[in-house]
Amino acid sequence: MARPQMLKLAEVLTEIDMSRAAFYRLRARGNAPRLFKLPNGQLRVRRADLDDWLAGCEASAA
């Protein structure tokens, strides 16, 4: 079984074209994809979680 692809927060922000501050505002409201904090303090987002979150955003906009 392959490990899920984990994206750095900077990669996620680039892909969704959003500032870090705007992302953290979404996160504070509970409207952001799930973040994982690694032991070294870096943040990651699973590719599947980001794709599901984006699909949910598209569905709610329609």
PDBQT receptor file of N, H, CA, C and O in Angstrom, charges set to zero:
ATOM      1  N   MET A   1       0.846  -1.183   0.000  1.00  0.00    +0.000 N 
ATOM      2  CA  MET A   1       0.000   0.000   0.000  1.00  0.00    +0.000 C 
ATOM      3  C   MET A   1       0.890   1.244   0.000  1.00  0.00    +0.000 C 
ATOM      4  O   MET A   1       1.788   1.385   0.830  1.00  0.00    +0.000 OA
ATOM      5  N   ALA A   2       0.624   2.123  -0.931  1.00  0.00    +0.000 N 
ATOM      6  H   ALA A   2      -0.105   2.009  -1.606  1.00  0.00    +0.000 HD
ATOM      7  CA  ALA A   2       1.438   3.333  -1.058  1.00  0.00    +0.000 C 
ATOM      8  C   ALA A   2       1.016   4.356  -0.009  1.00  0.00    +0.000 C 
ATOM      9  O   ALA A   2      -0.156   4.449   0.358  1.00  0.00    +0.000 OA
ATOM     10  N   ARG A   3       1.987   5.112   0.458  1.00  0.00    +0.000 N 
ATOM     11  H   ARG A   3       2.939   5.036   0.160  1.00  0.00    +0.000 HD
ATOM     12  CA  ARG A   3       1.682   6.185   1.412  1.00  0.00    +0.000 C 
ATOM     13  C   ARG A   3       0.983   7.317   0.682  1.00  0.00    +0.000 C 
ATOM     14  O   ARG A   3       1.290   7.585  -0.480  1.00  0.00    +0.000 OA
ATOM     15  N   PRO A   4       0.044   7.986   1.345  1.00  0.00    +0.000 N 
ATOM     16  CA  PRO A   4      -0.642   9.098   0.680  1.00  0.00    +0.000 C 
ATOM     17  C   PRO A   4       0.312  10.257   0.432  1.00  0.00    +0.000 C 
ATOM     18  O   PRO A   4       1.227  10.505   1.218  1.00  0.00    +0.000 OA
ATOM     19  N   GLN A   5       0.085  10.960  -0.668  1.00  0.00    +0.000 N 
ATOM     20  H   GLN A   5      -0.658  10.758  -1.306  1.00  0.00    +0.000 HD
ATOM     21  CA  GLN A   5       0.925  12.107  -0.987  1.00  0.00    +0.000 C 
ATOM     22  C   GLN A   5       0.616  13.230   0.001  1.00  0.00    +0.000 C 
ATOM     23  O   GLN A   5      -0.544  13.583   0.214  1.00  0.00    +0.000 OA
ATOM     24  N   MET A   6       1.653  13.777   0.591  1.00  0.00    +0.000 N 
ATOM     25  H   MET A   6       2.595  13.491   0.418  1.00  0.00    +0.000 HD
ATOM     26  CA  MET A   6       1.519  14.863   1.551  1.00  0.00    +0.000 C 
ATOM     27  C   MET A   6       2.124  16.122   0.942  1.00  0.00    +0.000 C 
ATOM     28  O   MET A   6       3.269  16.104   0.491  1.00  0.00    +0.000 OA
ATOM     29  N   LEU A   7       1.370  17.204   0.925  1.00  0.00    +0.000 N 
ATOM     30  H   LEU A   7       0.439  17.218   1.291  1.00  0.00    +0.000 HD
ATOM     31  CA  LEU A   7       1.810  18.471   0.349  1.00  0.00    +0.000 C 
ATOM     32  C   LEU A   7       2.219  19.437   1.448  1.00  0.00    +0.000 C 
ATOM     33  O   LEU A   7       1.597  19.491   2.509  1.00  0.00    +0.000 OA
ATOM     34  N   LYS A   8       3.263  20.190   1.184  1.00  0.00    +0.000 N 
ATOM     35  H   LYS A   8       3.769  20.146   0.322  1.00  0.00    +0.000 HD
ATOM     36  CA  LYS A   8       3.660  21.255   2.098  1.00  0.00    +0.000 C 
ATOM     37  C   LYS A   8       2.615  22.361   2.025  1.00  0.00    +0.000 C 
ATOM     38  O   LYS A   8       1.957  22.542   1.000  1.00  0.00    +0.000 OA
ATOM     39  N   LEU A   9       2.469  23.093   3.112  1.00  0.00    +0.000 N 
ATOM     40  H   LEU A   9       3.003  22.947   3.945  1.00  0.00    +0.000 HD
ATOM     41  CA  LEU A   9       1.491  24.169   3.140  1.00  0.00    +0.000 C 
ATOM     42  C   LEU A   9       1.765  25.180   2.033  1.00  0.00    +0.000 C 
ATOM     43  O   LEU A   9       0.826  25.683   1.416  1.00  0.00    +0.000 OA
ATOM     44  N   ALA A  10       3.015  25.483   1.773  1.00  0.00    +0.000 N 
ATOM     45  H   ALA A  10       3.778  25.075   2.274  1.00  0.00    +0.000 HD
ATOM     46  CA  ALA A  10       3.358  26.433   0.705  1.00  0.00    +0.000 C 
ATOM     47  C   ALA A  10       2.878  25.932  -0.653  1.00  0.00    +0.000 C 
ATOM     48  O   ALA A  10       2.431  26.727  -1.480  1.00  0.00    +0.000 OA
ATOM     49  N   GLU A  11       2.966  24.620  -0.894  1.00  0.00    +0.000 N 
ATOM     50  H   GLU A  11       3.329  23.974  -0.222  1.00  0.00    +0.000 HD
ATOM     51  CA  GLU A  11       2.485  24.038  -2.148  1.00  0.00    +0.000 C 
ATOM     52  C   GLU A  11       0.967  24.175  -2.263  1.00  0.00    +0.000 C 
ATOM     53  O   GLU A  11       0.439  24.482  -3.332  1.00  0.00    +0.000 OA
ATOM     54  N   VAL A  12       0.280  23.944  -1.154  1.00  0.00    +0.000 N 
ATOM     55  H   VAL A  12       0.709  23.695  -0.286  1.00  0.00    +0.000 HD
ATOM     56  CA  VAL A  12      -1.178  24.070  -1.139  1.00  0.00    +0.000 C 
ATOM     57  C   VAL A  12      -1.580  25.509  -1.428  1.00  0.00    +0.000 C 
ATOM     58  O   VAL A  12      -2.475  25.757  -2.236  1.00  0.00    +0.000 OA
ATOM     59  N   LEU A  13      -0.923  26.450  -0.773  1.00  0.00    +0.000 N 
ATOM     60  H   LEU A  13      -0.196  26.248  -0.116  1.00  0.00    +0.000 HD
ATOM     61  CA  LEU A  13      -1.253  27.868  -0.954  1.00  0.00    +0.000 C 
ATOM     62  C   LEU A  13      -1.019  28.305  -2.395  1.00  0.00    +0.000 C 
ATOM     63  O   LEU A  13      -1.797  29.089  -2.938  1.00  0.00    +0.000 OA
ATOM     64  N   THR A  14       0.027  27.813  -3.006  1.00  0.00    +0.000 N 
ATOM     65  H   THR A  14       0.659  27.176  -2.564  1.00  0.00    +0.000 HD
ATOM     66  CA  THR A  14       0.303  28.126  -4.407  1.00  0.00    +0.000 C 
ATOM     67  C   THR A  14      -0.772  27.533  -5.305  1.00  0.00    +0.000 C 
ATOM     68  O   THR A  14      -1.251  28.197  -6.224  1.00  0.00    +0.000 OA
ATOM     69  N   GLU A  15      -1.151  26.297  -5.047  1.00  0.00    +0.000 N 
ATOM     70  H   GLU A  15      -0.762  25.757  -4.300  1.00  0.00    +0.000 HD
ATOM     71  CA  GLU A  15      -2.144  25.628  -5.882  1.00  0.00    +0.000 C 
ATOM     72  C   GLU A  15      -3.507  26.306  -5.811  1.00  0.00    +0.000 C 
ATOM     73  O   GLU A  15      -4.186  26.436  -6.829  1.00  0.00    +0.000 OA
ATOM     74  N   ILE A  16      -3.911  26.738  -4.627  1.00  0.00    +0.000 N 
ATOM     75  H   ILE A  16      -3.359  26.633  -3.799  1.00  0.00    +0.000 HD
ATOM     76  CA  ILE A  16      -5.235  27.360  -4.496  1.00  0.00    +0.000 C 
ATOM     77  C   ILE A  16      -5.163  28.877  -4.598  1.00  0.00    +0.000 C 
ATOM     78  O   ILE A  16      -6.183  29.555  -4.483  1.00  0.00    +0.000 OA
ATOM     79  N   ASP A  17      -3.973  29.409  -4.809  1.00  0.00    +0.000 N 
ATOM     80  H   ASP A  17      -3.144  28.857  -4.902  1.00  0.00    +0.000 HD
ATOM     81  CA  ASP A  17      -3.754  30.849  -4.989  1.00  0.00    +0.000 C 
ATOM     82  C   ASP A  17      -4.372  31.648  -3.840  1.00  0.00    +0.000 C 
ATOM     83  O   ASP A  17      -5.241  32.496  -4.041  1.00  0.00    +0.000 OA
ATOM     84  N   MET A  18      -3.894  31.348  -2.632  1.00  0.00    +0.000 N 
ATOM     85  H   MET A  18      -3.188  30.659  -2.469  1.00  0.00    +0.000 HD
ATOM     86  CA  MET A  18      -4.413  31.971  -1.431  1.00  0.00    +0.000 C 
ATOM     87  C   MET A  18      -3.256  32.365  -0.523  1.00  0.00    +0.000 C 
ATOM     88  O   MET A  18      -2.236  31.678  -0.471  1.00  0.00    +0.000 OA
ATOM     89  N   SER A  19      -3.419  33.462   0.183  1.00  0.00    +0.000 N 
ATOM     90  H   SER A  19      -4.247  34.020   0.140  1.00  0.00    +0.000 HD
ATOM     91  CA  SER A  19      -2.387  33.878   1.124  1.00  0.00    +0.000 C 
ATOM     92  C   SER A  19      -2.445  32.999   2.371  1.00  0.00    +0.000 C 
ATOM     93  O   SER A  19      -3.466  32.375   2.658  1.00  0.00    +0.000 OA
ATOM     94  N   ARG A  20      -1.350  32.960   3.097  1.00  0.00    +0.000 N 
ATOM     95  H   ARG A  20      -0.520  33.467   2.864  1.00  0.00    +0.000 HD
ATOM     96  CA  ARG A  20      -1.285  32.190   4.337  1.00  0.00    +0.000 C 
ATOM     97  C   ARG A  20      -2.316  32.713   5.341  1.00  0.00    +0.000 C 
ATOM     98  O   ARG A  20      -2.977  31.931   6.024  1.00  0.00    +0.000 OA
ATOM     99  N   ALA A  21      -2.448  34.043   5.426  1.00  0.00    +0.000 N 
ATOM    100  H   ALA A  21      -1.911  34.679   4.872  1.00  0.00    +0.000 HD
ATOM    101  CA  ALA A  21      -3.395  34.644   6.374  1.00  0.00    +0.000 C 
ATOM    102  C   ALA A  21      -4.830  34.248   6.038  1.00  0.00    +0.000 C 
ATOM    103  O   ALA A  21      -5.603  33.915   6.936  1.00  0.00    +0.000 OA
ATOM    104  N   ALA A  22      -5.194  34.280   4.764  1.00  0.00    +0.000 N 
ATOM    105  H   ALA A  22      -4.566  34.551   4.034  1.00  0.00    +0.000 HD
ATOM    106  CA  ALA A  22      -6.547  33.901   4.360  1.00  0.00    +0.000 C 
ATOM    107  C   ALA A  22      -6.796  32.419   4.654  1.00  0.00    +0.000 C 
ATOM    108  O   ALA A  22      -7.889  32.044   5.078  1.00  0.00    +0.000 OA
ATOM    109  N   PHE A  23      -5.787  31.585   4.429  1.00  0.00    +0.000 N 
ATOM    110  H   PHE A  23      -4.899  31.890   4.085  1.00  0.00    +0.000 HD
ATOM    111  CA  PHE A  23      -5.929  30.160   4.710  1.00  0.00    +0.000 C 
ATOM    112  C   PHE A  23      -6.172  29.936   6.199  1.00  0.00    +0.000 C 
ATOM    113  O   PHE A  23      -7.028  29.137   6.578  1.00  0.00    +0.000 OA
ATOM    114  N   TYR A  24      -5.423  30.636   7.035  1.00  0.00    +0.000 N 
ATOM    115  H   TYR A  24      -4.727  31.285   6.727  1.00  0.00    +0.000 HD
ATOM    116  CA  TYR A  24      -5.592  30.465   8.477  1.00  0.00    +0.000 C 
ATOM    117  C   TYR A  24      -6.934  31.006   8.958  1.00  0.00    +0.000 C 
ATOM    118  O   TYR A  24      -7.478  30.499   9.939  1.00  0.00    +0.000 OA
ATOM    119  N   ARG A  25      -7.482  32.023   8.294  1.00  0.00    +0.000 N 
ATOM    120  H   ARG A  25      -7.040  32.434   7.496  1.00  0.00    +0.000 HD
ATOM    121  CA  ARG A  25      -8.830  32.484   8.634  1.00  0.00    +0.000 C 
ATOM    122  C   ARG A  25      -9.848  31.394   8.326  1.00  0.00    +0.000 C 
ATOM    123  O   ARG A  25     -10.741  31.127   9.129  1.00  0.00    +0.000 OA
ATOM    124  N   LEU A  26      -9.711  30.761   7.156  1.00  0.00    +0.000 N 
ATOM    125  H   LEU A  26      -8.985  30.978   6.503  1.00  0.00    +0.000 HD
ATOM    126  CA  LEU A  26     -10.587  29.636   6.813  1.00  0.00    +0.000 C 
ATOM    127  C   LEU A  26     -10.454  28.511   7.831  1.00  0.00    +0.000 C 
ATOM    128  O   LEU A  26     -11.447  27.920   8.254  1.00  0.00    +0.000 OA
ATOM    129  N   ARG A  27      -9.237  28.229   8.211  1.00  0.00    +0.000 N 
ATOM    130  H   ARG A  27      -8.430  28.709   7.867  1.00  0.00    +0.000 HD
ATOM    131  CA  ARG A  27      -8.969  27.155   9.164  1.00  0.00    +0.000 C 
ATOM    132  C   ARG A  27      -9.605  27.454  10.514  1.00  0.00    +0.000 C 
ATOM    133  O   ARG A  27     -10.150  26.557  11.157  1.00  0.00    +0.000 OA
ATOM    134  N   ALA A  28      -9.537  28.718  10.948  1.00  0.00    +0.000 N 
ATOM    135  H   ALA A  28      -9.094  29.447  10.425  1.00  0.00    +0.000 HD
ATOM    136  CA  ALA A  28     -10.124  29.107  12.225  1.00  0.00    +0.000 C 
ATOM    137  C   ALA A  28     -11.645  28.925  12.216  1.00  0.00    +0.000 C 
ATOM    138  O   ALA A  28     -12.246  28.641  13.253  1.00  0.00    +0.000 OA
ATOM    139  N   ARG A  29     -12.259  29.088  11.051  1.00  0.00    +0.000 N 
ATOM    140  H   ARG A  29     -11.771  29.319  10.209  1.00  0.00    +0.000 HD
ATOM    141  CA  ARG A  29     -13.705  28.896  10.905  1.00  0.00    +0.000 C 
ATOM    142  C   ARG A  29     -14.075  27.430  10.669  1.00  0.00    +0.000 C 
ATOM    143  O   ARG A  29     -15.256  27.087  10.612  1.00  0.00    +0.000 OA
ATOM    144  N   GLY A  30     -13.073  26.574  10.534  1.00  0.00    +0.000 N 
ATOM    145  H   GLY A  30     -12.114  26.853  10.580  1.00  0.00    +0.000 HD
ATOM    146  CA  GLY A  30     -13.332  25.155  10.281  1.00  0.00    +0.000 C 
ATOM    147  C   GLY A  30     -13.643  24.850   8.833  1.00  0.00    +0.000 C 
ATOM    148  O   GLY A  30     -14.277  23.839   8.534  1.00  0.00    +0.000 OA
ATOM    149  N   ASN A  31     -13.201  25.719   7.921  1.00  0.00    +0.000 N 
ATOM    150  H   ASN A  31     -12.686  26.540   8.164  1.00  0.00    +0.000 HD
ATOM    151  CA  ASN A  31     -13.518  25.564   6.499  1.00  0.00    +0.000 C 
ATOM    152  C   ASN A  31     -12.296  25.265   5.638  1.00  0.00    +0.000 C 
ATOM    153  O   ASN A  31     -12.309  25.567   4.445  1.00  0.00    +0.000 OA
ATOM    154  N   ALA A  32     -11.269  24.698   6.189  1.00  0.00    +0.000 N 
ATOM    155  H   ALA A  32     -11.258  24.453   7.159  1.00  0.00    +0.000 HD
ATOM    156  CA  ALA A  32     -10.043  24.416   5.436  1.00  0.00    +0.000 C 
ATOM    157  C   ALA A  32      -9.779  22.910   5.444  1.00  0.00    +0.000 C 
ATOM    158  O   ALA A  32     -10.303  22.195   6.299  1.00  0.00    +0.000 OA
ATOM    159  N   PRO A  33      -8.978  22.430   4.507  1.00  0.00    +0.000 N 
ATOM    160  CA  PRO A  33      -8.628  21.004   4.541  1.00  0.00    +0.000 C 
ATOM    161  C   PRO A  33      -7.815  20.686   5.791  1.00  0.00    +0.000 C 
ATOM    162  O   PRO A  33      -7.164  21.561   6.362  1.00  0.00    +0.000 OA
ATOM    163  N   ARG A  34      -7.860  19.451   6.197  1.00  0.00    +0.000 N 
ATOM    164  H   ARG A  34      -8.389  18.740   5.733  1.00  0.00    +0.000 HD
ATOM    165  CA  ARG A  34      -7.182  19.011   7.419  1.00  0.00    +0.000 C 
ATOM    166  C   ARG A  34      -5.666  19.156   7.286  1.00  0.00    +0.000 C 
ATOM    167  O   ARG A  34      -5.077  18.775   6.274  1.00  0.00    +0.000 OA
ATOM    168  N   LEU A  35      -5.056  19.710   8.319  1.00  0.00    +0.000 N 
ATOM    169  H   LEU A  35      -5.535  20.020   9.140  1.00  0.00    +0.000 HD
ATOM    170  CA  LEU A  35      -3.601  19.863   8.375  1.00  0.00    +0.000 C 
ATOM    171  C   LEU A  35      -3.014  18.844   9.339  1.00  0.00    +0.000 C 
ATOM    172  O   LEU A  35      -3.633  18.489  10.342  1.00  0.00    +0.000 OA
ATOM    173  N   PHE A  36      -1.818  18.382   9.024  1.00  0.00    +0.000 N 
ATOM    174  H   PHE A  36      -1.314  18.671   8.210  1.00  0.00    +0.000 HD
ATOM    175  CA  PHE A  36      -1.067  17.493   9.898  1.00  0.00    +0.000 C 
ATOM    176  C   PHE A  36       0.228  18.179  10.277  1.00  0.00    +0.000 C 
ATOM    177  O   PHE A  36       0.931  18.704   9.414  1.00  0.00    +0.000 OA
ATOM    178  N   LYS A  37       0.547  18.180  11.549  1.00  0.00    +0.000 N 
ATOM    179  H   LYS A  37      -0.024  17.754  12.250  1.00  0.00    +0.000 HD
ATOM    180  CA  LYS A  37       1.800  18.771  12.011  1.00  0.00    +0.000 C 
ATOM    181  C   LYS A  37       2.802  17.645  12.231  1.00  0.00    +0.000 C 
ATOM    182  O   LYS A  37       2.549  16.710  12.990  1.00  0.00    +0.000 OA
ATOM    183  N   LEU A  38       3.934  17.749  11.560  1.00  0.00    +0.000 N 
ATOM    184  H   LEU A  38       4.139  18.508  10.943  1.00  0.00    +0.000 HD
ATOM    185  CA  LEU A  38       4.993  16.757  11.684  1.00  0.00    +0.000 C 
ATOM    186  C   LEU A  38       5.796  17.017  12.956  1.00  0.00    +0.000 C 
ATOM    187  O   LEU A  38       5.728  18.112  13.516  1.00  0.00    +0.000 OA
ATOM    188  N   PRO A  39       6.551  16.027  13.416  1.00  0.00    +0.000 N 
ATOM    189  CA  PRO A  39       7.357  16.224  14.619  1.00  0.00    +0.000 C 
ATOM    190  C   PRO A  39       8.340  17.400  14.532  1.00  0.00    +0.000 C 
ATOM    191  O   PRO A  39       8.720  17.971  15.553  1.00  0.00    +0.000 OA
ATOM    192  N   ASN A  40       8.748  17.757  13.306  1.00  0.00    +0.000 N 
ATOM    193  H   ASN A  40       8.439  17.293  12.476  1.00  0.00    +0.000 HD
ATOM    194  CA  ASN A  40       9.670  18.880  13.149  1.00  0.00    +0.000 C 
ATOM    195  C   ASN A  40       8.943  20.222  13.077  1.00  0.00    +0.000 C 
ATOM    196  O   ASN A  40       9.574  21.262  12.887  1.00  0.00    +0.000 OA
ATOM    197  N   GLY A  41       7.597  20.199  13.230  1.00  0.00    +0.000 N 
ATOM    198  H   GLY A  41       7.085  19.354  13.384  1.00  0.00    +0.000 HD
ATOM    199  CA  GLY A  41       6.813  21.424  13.239  1.00  0.00    +0.000 C 
ATOM    200  C   GLY A  41       6.247  21.836  11.892  1.00  0.00    +0.000 C 
ATOM    201  O   GLY A  41       5.435  22.759  11.824  1.00  0.00    +0.000 OA
ATOM    202  N   GLN A  42       6.656  21.176  10.825  1.00  0.00    +0.000 N 
ATOM    203  H   GLN A  42       7.315  20.427  10.880  1.00  0.00    +0.000 HD
ATOM    204  CA  GLN A  42       6.149  21.522   9.498  1.00  0.00    +0.000 C 
ATOM    205  C   GLN A  42       4.722  21.008   9.334  1.00  0.00    +0.000 C 
ATOM    206  O   GLN A  42       4.333  20.008   9.937  1.00  0.00    +0.000 OA
ATOM    207  N   LEU A  43       3.951  21.710   8.509  1.00  0.00    +0.000 N 
ATOM    208  H   LEU A  43       4.266  22.523   8.019  1.00  0.00    +0.000 HD
ATOM    209  CA  LEU A  43       2.562  21.344   8.257  1.00  0.00    +0.000 C 
ATOM    210  C   LEU A  43       2.425  20.673   6.902  1.00  0.00    +0.000 C 
ATOM    211  O   LEU A  43       3.106  21.034   5.942  1.00  0.00    +0.000 OA
ATOM    212  N   ARG A  44       1.536  19.689   6.838  1.00  0.00    +0.000 N 
ATOM    213  H   ARG A  44       0.983  19.396   7.618  1.00  0.00    +0.000 HD
ATOM    214  CA  ARG A  44       1.277  18.965   5.596  1.00  0.00    +0.000 C 
ATOM    215  C   ARG A  44      -0.223  18.798   5.418  1.00  0.00    +0.000 C 
ATOM    216  O   ARG A  44      -0.984  18.791   6.386  1.00  0.00    +0.000 OA
ATOM    217  N   VAL A  45      -0.633  18.662   4.156  1.00  0.00    +0.000 N 
ATOM    218  H   VAL A  45      -0.015  18.667   3.370  1.00  0.00    +0.000 HD
ATOM    219  CA  VAL A  45      -2.017  18.380   3.787  1.00  0.00    +0.000 C 
ATOM    220  C   VAL A  45      -1.998  17.180   2.855  1.00  0.00    +0.000 C 
ATOM    221  O   VAL A  45      -1.218  17.139   1.903  1.00  0.00    +0.000 OA
ATOM    222  N   ARG A  46      -2.854  16.205   3.127  1.00  0.00    +0.000 N 
ATOM    223  H   ARG A  46      -3.487  16.238   3.900  1.00  0.00    +0.000 HD
ATOM    224  CA  ARG A  46      -2.952  15.063   2.214  1.00  0.00    +0.000 C 
ATOM    225  C   ARG A  46      -3.571  15.524   0.902  1.00  0.00    +0.000 C 
ATOM    226  O   ARG A  46      -4.508  16.323   0.899  1.00  0.00    +0.000 OA
ATOM    227  N   ARG A  47      -3.050  15.023  -0.206  1.00  0.00    +0.000 N 
ATOM    228  H   ARG A  47      -2.289  14.374  -0.204  1.00  0.00    +0.000 HD
ATOM    229  CA  ARG A  47      -3.572  15.361  -1.538  1.00  0.00    +0.000 C 
ATOM    230  C   ARG A  47      -5.061  15.034  -1.612  1.00  0.00    +0.000 C 
ATOM    231  O   ARG A  47      -5.840  15.825  -2.145  1.00  0.00    +0.000 OA
ATOM    232  N   ALA A  48      -5.465  13.881  -1.085  1.00  0.00    +0.000 N 
ATOM    233  H   ALA A  48      -4.833  13.239  -0.652  1.00  0.00    +0.000 HD
ATOM    234  CA  ALA A  48      -6.871  13.469  -1.137  1.00  0.00    +0.000 C 
ATOM    235  C   ALA A  48      -7.748  14.444  -0.349  1.00  0.00    +0.000 C 
ATOM    236  O   ALA A  48      -8.852  14.773  -0.785  1.00  0.00    +0.000 OA
ATOM    237  N   ASP A  49      -7.267  14.906   0.802  1.00  0.00    +0.000 N 
ATOM    238  H   ASP A  49      -6.371  14.640   1.156  1.00  0.00    +0.000 HD
ATOM    239  CA  ASP A  49      -8.035  15.867   1.604  1.00  0.00    +0.000 C 
ATOM    240  C   ASP A  49      -8.202  17.190   0.856  1.00  0.00    +0.000 C 
ATOM    241  O   ASP A  49      -9.277  17.788   0.880  1.00  0.00    +0.000 OA
ATOM    242  N   LEU A  50      -7.140  17.642   0.195  1.00  0.00    +0.000 N 
ATOM    243  H   LEU A  50      -6.266  17.155   0.176  1.00  0.00    +0.000 HD
ATOM    244  CA  LEU A  50      -7.215  18.891  -0.566  1.00  0.00    +0.000 C 
ATOM    245  C   LEU A  50      -8.182  18.741  -1.742  1.00  0.00    +0.000 C 
ATOM    246  O   LEU A  50      -8.988  19.636  -1.998  1.00  0.00    +0.000 OA
ATOM    247  N   ASP A  51      -8.106  17.621  -2.452  1.00  0.00    +0.000 N 
ATOM    248  H   ASP A  51      -7.451  16.895  -2.244  1.00  0.00    +0.000 HD
ATOM    249  CA  ASP A  51      -9.001  17.392  -3.588  1.00  0.00    +0.000 C 
ATOM    250  C   ASP A  51     -10.461  17.334  -3.133  1.00  0.00    +0.000 C 
ATOM    251  O   ASP A  51     -11.338  17.886  -3.799  1.00  0.00    +0.000 OA
ATOM    252  N   ASP A  52     -10.730  16.668  -2.001  1.00  0.00    +0.000 N 
ATOM    253  H   ASP A  52     -10.018  16.220  -1.460  1.00  0.00    +0.000 HD
ATOM    254  CA  ASP A  52     -12.092  16.593  -1.467  1.00  0.00    +0.000 C 
ATOM    255  C   ASP A  52     -12.583  17.982  -1.051  1.00  0.00    +0.000 C 
ATOM    256  O   ASP A  52     -13.736  18.332  -1.304  1.00  0.00    +0.000 OA
ATOM    257  N   TRP A  53     -11.728  18.761  -0.425  1.00  0.00    +0.000 N 
ATOM    258  H   TRP A  53     -10.791  18.476  -0.220  1.00  0.00    +0.000 HD
ATOM    259  CA  TRP A  53     -12.084  20.103   0.004  1.00  0.00    +0.000 C 
ATOM    260  C   TRP A  53     -12.414  20.983  -1.204  1.00  0.00    +0.000 C 
ATOM    261  O   TRP A  53     -13.401  21.718  -1.187  1.00  0.00    +0.000 OA
ATOM    262  N   LEU A  54     -11.586  20.907  -2.252  1.00  0.00    +0.000 N 
ATOM    263  H   LEU A  54     -10.784  20.310  -2.266  1.00  0.00    +0.000 HD
ATOM    264  CA  LEU A  54     -11.837  21.681  -3.466  1.00  0.00    +0.000 C 
ATOM    265  C   LEU A  54     -13.153  21.274  -4.124  1.00  0.00    +0.000 C 
ATOM    266  O   LEU A  54     -13.901  22.129  -4.598  1.00  0.00    +0.000 OA
ATOM    267  N   ALA A  55     -13.436  19.977  -4.153  1.00  0.00    +0.000 N 
ATOM    268  H   ALA A  55     -12.829  19.283  -3.767  1.00  0.00    +0.000 HD
ATOM    269  CA  ALA A  55     -14.690  19.499  -4.729  1.00  0.00    +0.000 C 
ATOM    270  C   ALA A  55     -15.871  20.035  -3.921  1.00  0.00    +0.000 C 
ATOM    271  O   ALA A  55     -16.895  20.405  -4.494  1.00  0.00    +0.000 OA
ATOM    272  N   GLY A  56     -15.736  20.079  -2.610  1.00  0.00    +0.000 N 
ATOM    273  H   GLY A  56     -14.904  19.778  -2.145  1.00  0.00    +0.000 HD
ATOM    274  CA  GLY A  56     -16.785  20.622  -1.764  1.00  0.00    +0.000 C 
ATOM    275  C   GLY A  56     -16.998  22.104  -1.997  1.00  0.00    +0.000 C 
ATOM    276  O   GLY A  56     -18.129  22.588  -1.952  1.00  0.00    +0.000 OA
ATOM    277  N   CYS A  57     -15.916  22.825  -2.246  1.00  0.00    +0.000 N 
ATOM    278  H   CYS A  57     -14.998  22.432  -2.282  1.00  0.00    +0.000 HD
ATOM    279  CA  CYS A  57     -16.024  24.261  -2.542  1.00  0.00    +0.000 C 
ATOM    280  C   CYS A  57     -16.752  24.472  -3.859  1.00  0.00    +0.000 C 
ATOM    281  O   CYS A  57     -17.581  25.376  -3.969  1.00  0.00    +0.000 OA
ATOM    282  N   GLU A  58     -16.459  23.659  -4.848  1.00  0.00    +0.000 N 
ATOM    283  H   GLU A  58     -15.786  22.924  -4.758  1.00  0.00    +0.000 HD
ATOM    284  CA  GLU A  58     -17.121  23.770  -6.153  1.00  0.00    +0.000 C 
ATOM    285  C   GLU A  58     -18.605  23.453  -6.023  1.00  0.00    +0.000 C 
ATOM    286  O   GLU A  58     -19.439  24.125  -6.631  1.00  0.00    +0.000 OA
ATOM    287  N   ALA A  59     -18.943  22.425  -5.228  1.00  0.00    +0.000 N 
ATOM    288  H   ALA A  59     -18.266  21.880  -4.735  1.00  0.00    +0.000 HD
ATOM    289  CA  ALA A  59     -20.338  22.020  -5.064  1.00  0.00    +0.000 C 
ATOM    290  C   ALA A  59     -21.147  23.104  -4.342  1.00  0.00    +0.000 C 
ATOM    291  O   ALA A  59     -22.303  23.353  -4.684  1.00  0.00    +0.000 OA
ATOM    292  N   SER A  60     -20.538  23.740  -3.351  1.00  0.00    +0.000 N 
ATOM    293  H   SER A  60     -19.599  23.538  -3.073  1.00  0.00    +0.000 HD
ATOM    294  CA  SER A  60     -21.259  24.763  -2.601  1.00  0.00    +0.000 C 
ATOM    295  C   SER A  60     -21.410  26.055  -3.398  1.00  0.00    +0.000 C 
ATOM    296  O   SER A  60     -22.308  26.850  -3.119  1.00  0.00    +0.000 OA
ATOM    297  N   ALA A  61     -20.553  26.272  -4.375  1.00  0.00    +0.000 N 
ATOM    298  H   ALA A  61     -19.823  25.626  -4.601  1.00  0.00    +0.000 HD
ATOM    299  CA  ALA A  61     -20.628  27.479  -5.209  1.00  0.00    +0.000 C 
ATOM    300  C   ALA A  61     -21.676  27.333  -6.314  1.00  0.00    +0.000 C 
ATOM    301  O   ALA A  61     -22.141  28.327  -6.873  1.00  0.00    +0.000 OA
ATOM    302  N   ALA A  62     -22.036  26.106  -6.618  1.00  0.00    +0.000 N 
ATOM    303  H   ALA A  62     -21.658  25.299  -6.164  1.00  0.00    +0.000 HD
ATOM    304  CA  ALA A  62     -22.993  25.868  -7.723  1.00  0.00    +0.000 C 
ATOM    305  C   ALA A  62     -24.431  26.067  -7.294  1.00  0.00    +0.000 C 
ATOM    306  O   ALA A  62     -25.345  25.905  -8.103  1.00  0.00    +0.000 OA
TER     307      ALA A  62
